[in-house]
Amino acid sequence: MKFHANRFRKLTLLSVAGYLFIFALAAKGVSFYASLHPSKEDMIIIDGIVKRIRLGGNGKSTSFKIKSNNGTHVYSSYYGLVWPGMERIRLEDTVHILAERNRLKRDEFITGKKYYIWELIYKGQHIVAYEDVRELVTGKEESLNRFINRILVASIIFLLIAYLRKLNLK
C-alpha cells in the first residue's frame, strides 16, 4: 500500500503528461458518445399535454413538463434556447414533439428521464424545426470537437517531449 501512496506523491513530468493524455482521450470519448444522435426517423414521438412551462434565456434552460402515453417527463431545448413561438404555449395545450433522451444524465433515477426537443409543433405550426436544431447542435459539437482535438494533439506532444526527456536523463 505504501508503494501506491508514494507513487502519487512523486509526480514526474512523464506521469503528468500521461494523466493529461488520458484526460484528453476520455474527453474525446465522451464527446464522441454525446454526438451520437438518432436520425429523425428514430426520434421519440410525443403527443402530449403541457403540465409545466419554464421559458429559459440568460443561461437557464427552456423546458416543458409534458404528460403523454409515455408518462410525464421533462423536455428541454438545447442550450436553453427560447425559440420564437414558445411563449404562446400555455398549460393544458397539446403539443407534438420529436425528442431524444438525455443519455448523459446520471441522476435519472432520482429526477426522472429528461429529453431534448428536436422538433416542436404547436397548433399545426413548427415552433422548433428538426433541421434548425440539427444545424445548431452539430455546429456546437464541431466547435467542441476541434477544441478537444487541439488538447489531444497538445497532450500527445507533451507526452512525447516528457518521454524523450526521460530517455535523455537516463
Buried (B, 14 or more C-beta within 10 A) or exposed (E): EEEEEEEEEEEEBBEEBBEBBEEBBEBBEEBEEBBEBEEEEEBBEBEBBBEEBEBBEEEEBBBBBBBBEBEBBBBBBBBBBBBEBBEEBEEEBBBBBBBBBBEEEEEEEEEEBBBBBBBBBBEEEBBBBBEBBBEBBEEEBEEBBEEBEEBBEEBBEBBEEBBEEEEEEE
